[in-house]
Each structure stands twice: as C-alpha cells, then as structure tokens.
Amino acid sequence: MAQLELGKANEKKKALPLVMALGSMIVDEIGLVDAINESAQWDRAHWQLSPGALAKSIVLSTFSDMRAPLSSLAERLEGCDLEYMLGESAADGSVNSFNAGRALERIGQADPDAVYTSLALSAVVKYSIPITRSH
C-alpha cells in the first residue's frame, strides 16, 4: 500500500491548458481526426495513435509555441493531458516527431486537398460562416 501511495506522489500532474482544450473542442467538432483517418491508409495494428490523432496533436501543439519545430513536438506537449485532448490512449512517447512525420506522410499520400475541403466545409456549416464573398 505504501508503494502505491509513493507512486502517486511521484506522478506528475497533467495539465489541460484552456486554449488547447478549446482548440481540441473545435477540431473535434469539425471532424479533423475522422476525416484524416478515413482518407489516409493505415493499419491499426501498426500504429499506437491514428494519423488523425497525430495530426490533431500537431495542430494543438501550435497553441503552446507557434515557432517551435516539429522535432520538438513531444516537448511542447509534455505535461499535457493527451488522453483527454486526443481522445485515444496516448502511451508515453507515442506523440513524437517520428510518428507525426509518418502521419504527415500518409496524409500526403492520400488526397490532402479533399481533406482540407471537407474540413473547411464542415467548419462553414458548423459555425454558420457566411460565404457570400470568395477570393
């Protein structure tokens, strides 16, 4: 019993920054994760996190530091409650630049323009964005 309590005392508390929680909610509402997972080819048996969840982690990491490179993805999200934000069980170390690069590669092999169009239209409908003018 003492070990169990000691383990809890040494465990770092996970944070949930408000701006990331709001960003996560918006990304969920427009369906980013599902759109990417449906368009990209991937095998659940070989991925700890889906390409959509990894893309979401990239998007949310920009709320902590926009100028940080992709190679520091794990550091930018360190201490954040990834299981809440990503909606999947994010094992320690599964959100890293290597896995994010694999996800971006799969998105690039799919039709990224179609995914973008789908997400943009989803946001227009969800948030009643007027589209009376186009550029």
Sequence and secondary structure as in RCSB ss.txt:
>XXXX:A:sequence
MAQLELGKANEKKKALPLVMALGSMIVDEIGLVDAINESAQWDRAHWQLSPGALAKSIVLSTFSDMRAPLSSLAE
RLEGCDLEYMLGESAADGSVNSFNAGRALERIGQADPDAVYTSLALSAVVKYSIPITRSH
>XXXX:A:secstr
 HHHHHHHHHS   B  HHHHHHHHHHHHHTHHHHHHHHS   GGG SS HHHHHHHHHHHTTT TTS GGGHHH
HTTTB HHHHHSS   TT SSHHHHHHHHHHHHHS HHHHHHHHHHHHHHHTT   S   
